[in-house]
Amino acid sequence: MTKIGKGLILLEFIKNSRNNILLCVLLIFPLLNWAQSPLFKNYTVKDGLPSSETFDVLQDRKGFIWIATDKGVSRYNGSRFENYTTKEGLADNSVLGLYEDESGRIWFRSNSGKLAYYKDGKINSLNDVNEELTKCLL
């Protein structure tokens, strides 16, 4: 075999070796680089929730997380909880359902069937409507 023939074989070997190394790196690298796992945080009463018993969760259009519990409602802003009870205007502390309407009001449906809503930083109870609802349910 001539020097030119040996040189061509050597070049072909190097070329193939580079491709093989690249192939190995591409195949092995994903095994070494684990995908990110989703981050979950379990919030408890110690973090500021009024109760560990929750019934509903809602993220409103402003990004707040609302949590309905058996001891009121919590609004989470990403760093702390603000809790609302009958003292702040809820019709009942045991809130089963949450809903946001088109105008941005957050509605609360209590265990007793009474309604209240949050608008402009204040909870409003629908006392007249709640009395009529109670009559209809009984």
Secondary structure as a PSIPRED ss2 file (coil, helix, strand):
# PSIPRED VFORMAT (PSIPRED V4.0)

   1 M C   1.000  0.000  0.000
   2 T C   1.000  0.000  0.000
   3 K H   0.000  1.000  0.000
   4 I H   0.000  1.000  0.000
   5 G H   0.000  1.000  0.000
   6 K H   0.000  1.000  0.000
   7 G H   0.000  1.000  0.000
   8 L H   0.000  1.000  0.000
   9 I H   0.000  1.000  0.000
  10 L H   0.000  1.000  0.000
  11 L H   0.000  1.000  0.000
  12 E H   0.000  1.000  0.000
  13 F H   0.000  1.000  0.000
  14 I H   0.000  1.000  0.000
  15 K H   0.000  1.000  0.000
  16 N H   0.000  1.000  0.000
  17 S H   0.000  1.000  0.000
  18 R H   0.000  1.000  0.000
  19 N H   0.000  1.000  0.000
  20 N H   0.000  1.000  0.000
  21 I H   0.000  1.000  0.000
  22 L H   0.000  1.000  0.000
  23 L H   0.000  1.000  0.000
  24 C H   0.000  1.000  0.000
  25 V H   0.000  1.000  0.000
  26 L H   0.000  1.000  0.000
  27 L H   0.000  1.000  0.000
  28 I H   0.000  1.000  0.000
  29 F H   0.000  1.000  0.000
  30 P H   0.000  1.000  0.000
  31 L H   0.000  1.000  0.000
  32 L H   0.000  1.000  0.000
  33 N C   1.000  0.000  0.000
  34 W C   1.000  0.000  0.000
  35 A C   1.000  0.000  0.000
  36 Q C   1.000  0.000  0.000
  37 S C   1.000  0.000  0.000
  38 P C   1.000  0.000  0.000
  39 L C   1.000  0.000  0.000
  40 F C   1.000  0.000  0.000
  41 K C   1.000  0.000  0.000
  42 N C   1.000  0.000  0.000
  43 Y C   1.000  0.000  0.000
  44 T C   1.000  0.000  0.000
  45 V H   0.000  1.000  0.000
  46 K H   0.000  1.000  0.000
  47 D H   0.000  1.000  0.000
  48 G C   1.000  0.000  0.000
  49 L C   1.000  0.000  0.000
  50 P C   1.000  0.000  0.000
  51 S C   1.000  0.000  0.000
  52 S C   1.000  0.000  0.000
  53 E C   1.000  0.000  0.000
  54 T E   0.000  0.000  1.000
  55 F E   0.000  0.000  1.000
  56 D E   0.000  0.000  1.000
  57 V E   0.000  0.000  1.000
  58 L E   0.000  0.000  1.000
  59 Q E   0.000  0.000  1.000
  60 D C   1.000  0.000  0.000
  61 R C   1.000  0.000  0.000
  62 K C   1.000  0.000  0.000
  63 G C   1.000  0.000  0.000
  64 F C   1.000  0.000  0.000
  65 I E   0.000  0.000  1.000
  66 W E   0.000  0.000  1.000
  67 I E   0.000  0.000  1.000
  68 A E   0.000  0.000  1.000
  69 T E   0.000  0.000  1.000
  70 D C   1.000  0.000  0.000
  71 K C   1.000  0.000  0.000
  72 G E   0.000  0.000  1.000
  73 V E   0.000  0.000  1.000
  74 S E   0.000  0.000  1.000
  75 R E   0.000  0.000  1.000
  76 Y E   0.000  0.000  1.000
  77 N C   1.000  0.000  0.000
  78 G C   1.000  0.000  0.000
  79 S C   1.000  0.000  0.000
  80 R C   1.000  0.000  0.000
  81 F E   0.000  0.000  1.000
  82 E E   0.000  0.000  1.000
  83 N E   0.000  0.000  1.000
  84 Y E   0.000  0.000  1.000
  85 T C   1.000  0.000  0.000
  86 T H   0.000  1.000  0.000
  87 K H   0.000  1.000  0.000
  88 E H   0.000  1.000  0.000
  89 G C   1.000  0.000  0.000
  90 L C   1.000  0.000  0.000
  91 A C   1.000  0.000  0.000
  92 D C   1.000  0.000  0.000
  93 N C   1.000  0.000  0.000
  94 S C   1.000  0.000  0.000
  95 V E   0.000  0.000  1.000
  96 L E   0.000  0.000  1.000
  97 G E   0.000  0.000  1.000
  98 L E   0.000  0.000  1.000
  99 Y E   0.000  0.000  1.000
 100 E E   0.000  0.000  1.000
 101 D C   1.000  0.000  0.000
 102 E C   1.000  0.000  0.000
 103 S C   1.000  0.000  0.000
 104 G C   1.000  0.000  0.000
 105 R C   1.000  0.000  0.000
 106 I E   0.000  0.000  1.000
 107 W E   0.000  0.000  1.000
 108 F E   0.000  0.000  1.000
 109 R E   0.000  0.000  1.000
 110 S E   0.000  0.000  1.000
 111 N C   1.000  0.000  0.000
 112 S C   1.000  0.000  0.000
 113 G C   1.000  0.000  0.000
 114 K C   1.000  0.000  0.000
 115 L E   0.000  0.000  1.000
 116 A E   0.000  0.000  1.000
 117 Y E   0.000  0.000  1.000
 118 Y E   0.000  0.000  1.000
 119 K E   0.000  0.000  1.000
 120 D C   1.000  0.000  0.000
 121 G C   1.000  0.000  0.000
 122 K E   0.000  0.000  1.000
 123 I E   0.000  0.000  1.000
 124 N E   0.000  0.000  1.000
 125 S E   0.000  0.000  1.000
 126 L C   1.000  0.000  0.000
 127 N H   0.000  1.000  0.000
 128 D H   0.000  1.000  0.000
 129 V H   0.000  1.000  0.000
 130 N H   0.000  1.000  0.000
 131 E H   0.000  1.000  0.000
 132 E H   0.000  1.000  0.000
 133 L H   0.000  1.000  0.000
 134 T H   0.000  1.000  0.000
 135 K H   0.000  1.000  0.000
 136 C H   0.000  1.000  0.000
 137 L H   0.000  1.000  0.000
 138 L C   1.000  0.000  0.000
